[in-house]
Every structure is written in C-alpha cells, then in structure tokens.
C-alpha cells in the first residue's frame, strides 16, 4: 500500500547510510491518506502544495539537527510519525546530488560521460539522482545550479540543502529506489567528474558574485596561490599565444613553453606540476589551432581581458569534456615531449626530463626508450631498439617515428644530432663538450630498470607479440563466394579457421618498425613448430591469374601457440613493462 511506513526497513537503510558516512536529515513523511506529516492543510495529495509533500525537512533549524549515529535514528522512530530520510549535501554532508528531470538534462549528463558513472544512483518519480563527492573547488558556488538542465544540489553557501533518499515515499505513490547494481552498498561514491565541476564553477561566475580575476599578467607580478594556479597559467598562456605574430612557429612554441614553465615554477606556491603545465600549454595550442582552422584570425578584440577569460573558459570546458588521456600534437617541440631544455652559453641542449631508458639483457640486448608523453601512441610510450640504433641519432629518430607514427625528432637533422649525441668541445661552448641525451639517459638509468632475461624468452615473447600485431590486421577475403588469400602475402582469414600468410612478408612488415636480428624469425618458427609438435609449418598453394604462390596456413591452434609464446608461457621470467609494445 502506498505511503505505508516500514520502521524496520527505514532503520536498516539509515544505519547503512550512516556506515557510509552520510549525514542524515529527518524529512516529513506522508500519511497513508496522502497528507504531509507537517500538518499544513495545503500539503496534501490533490491540494495546491502537493509538490512539497514528503519533501521538506522537519524543523526550520534542521541543518543543526542532522543524524550522525544510529541513536539519532532511534529517537526519530520514538514518536511513531512516518518520516522520509534525506542526506545532507555540500561540505558538511561530503556529497552532492545531480538529478535529471528532463530530456535535456539526460542528454547533458550523457554528453559529459556521467550517465554510466559508477556511483550510488537512485530514482524518484521520473528522475534519476547520482550522488558524487563534494569538492572544495565548489566552495564559491551557490546551493543549487542547473548546468545543461541537470539539477545539481551542491549545498555550497550558507543554506543547508538535502536530498531525499530510498526507502522514502514519493508523492506519486512510489518509493525512492536504488538503481540495481548502483546501490550505496554496491558502489562507492565517485568523485564529481571534472566536466561537471568545471560547469558548476563557471556557473559560479553568473551574477555579480564572482570576484574579478585581475589581468592575465597578474601571473608575472605576484605569487599565485594553490587554488588559482591552473586558471592563472591558462590565462597567461592564452594571452601570450594570441599576442604573438606566428604562435605556431616551432621556435616560438619552444620559447613560450619555456617561459610558462619557468613562471609556473617561480610564481606559484607551491610550484606547479610540470606535466600539468605542459598539458595546459598543449590545450591552449590545440584551441588556437582549431580556431585558426575554422577560419578565425586574431583581432584587436582578442587582446582584451574579457576575451581572454572567455576563451580560457572554452579551453577549460573542452579539456574537461575530453576525458581521454591526451598526447602532444606532432611537431610541438622537445619540451612538450618531456625533455628539459638547458642553454649553456651559446649552445642549446636538452636533459632527459621525463625520458628514461630500460635495458633488456636478452640475446641480443635491447634498450627501451620510455617517454610518458607518447603513451597515447601505438607503442604506448615504449620504443624498443637495438644498442646499435641507440648509438645513432638518425636511427633513434626513425625508431621513434615508426613506433609512435607521429613524432619526428629529426626535422632539423643537425640539431637532433647534437641533442642526441652531444656537442664536441669547441670555441662556441668554451672548449667544453656537452653530453647528449644518449649519454645522459644512460647515466640516469637505474639498475632496477634493467631486465634480466635468462633464456631470451622475453625476446621470444616480444617477437611473438610482433607477429600477433600483424595478425590483428588480417583481412577477410574480398569475394566470399571465391575466397582467396592476399596476393601481397599479408594475412587473410581465407576460411573462418584458416589464416593464410607468407612468413617472409610478416617479417618484412615487422622490421619496418622493429629491430629484428638475423635468425630471430627462424627461432620463432622453431619455437612454434616445437610447441605444436610439427616439423614445419603447414604450407598451401593458391593459383592466381599471375601464377601460383605458396602460403603458410595457421589454424586456431597455431594462433593459440603464438599467443602462448607472446604471453611467455612455460618460461620462468618476469616481464617488466610491455613485451608487445614498440
Ligand atoms: Zn509538508
């Protein structure tokens, strides 16, 4: 029956909420005949105040009388009057509530990727609520806000705010309910997603309440405290970019990056995290690039503080909406790749910064160049190379381009040569030689970064991984009626269980991006045939118009043997890092 108050169920739920740290509020309940327990005549189903029935807290100073222990709940139960339960929001409650009450709000929630968020979620009437953590960055917000139509009960400001929770009764005659799988006993309260935080903080600017930010150049003249750092760096970077004649020029980018990095070390307390600053700079350049591509050109109005604030807000929103990890744009310069620029008298050199290497003591030995800024590329920021490659600036640049398919280090080959190999002693640098990245990386390498490979099984795993990567690109036959392998020799699923390819072609493709020593492909071949208990691969021929070609045909079993090899089956060694990367 609608509006039936179940004291036991209510107590159990409240105890659960308290155990999760929620601060509870006694909210007026609904008598079985549809009246609100507050007693106001209009607060009843079918009367003018129907919307308020069972929704408002008991007592005007309820904010000072919240429940934090089970004893409080037992007190509530003493008078026998039905009640609903709510939770305190804002800094005192530790949570905020986002409710979608419209299609617009649901679409907005989806657009910021919040619809699938794993966080306690419940329904009331026709809408869905999500509970997420309070964030101190919301301190300047109002009590509630509605970005994109989403009703967010923030609970900032001085006014106490609450949201009604299950198993309370809704005036429509249904109980509030946890969404299956998203109950507060099933999932933890998630952090409030960044896009929503940004939208809410920007909302704080509507109206006259927002304190003025001062000119963008404030960053130059005073210390920037913790809470203002991100925005100050962002504004200064954008301001500098629009004030340059040719901001996308590589040298200009390098200079600006350096300036902003220095300034953010110097004038921020505490100093800004370099990765974070690089990301801000990259976001600004990305925004600039997009604007230019869409036909926009800098005009006088772009230099105003208002315009800077406006653009910066857009950059923040774009960055917040794009939650996928990012990578620096190609050609954005060595500092954005994580190197640290050092200028000694007349020469320009770089220190490893975020770059490091790992040495794999296998047969043959390998070096892995690890560049966090390139994690979002096919090699996941790990570039495998032979020692020979490592010793050569052009070969390193080639390996990097092959592995990342994006970053060209030797656009200026002479400069890269010096950055990698160092400068010889000469008059220009005071007759002192300057070490290159190659030496510095080796010096900085820690022994624990070395990977010992007893029987070169790591190498087999790696090679098998390379083959699998090529297999993943296997095609389907063009003509289903008359399935044919690829004349190129590249892998093709000619039948559902038959992968046709030419062994030589596979390795031709692999060696375009990886160093493979002579004889290694034969070792993989014998490892595989050994695992399958066969003398050799299974070969088949196919007649094309141009003639007959021979193929290796792998069944599922062969592919599985390869996968096992790639996973390092049957060998005792530990993989450090990603054996199938690079
Ligand atoms: Zn009432």
Boltz pocket constraint, residues with backbone or C-beta under 6 A from the ligand:
constraints:
  - pocket:
      binder: B
      contacts: [[A, 28], [A, 36], [A, 37], [A, 38], [A, 39], [A, 40], [A, 43], [A, 52], [A, 53], [A, 54], [A, 56]]
      max_distance: 6.0
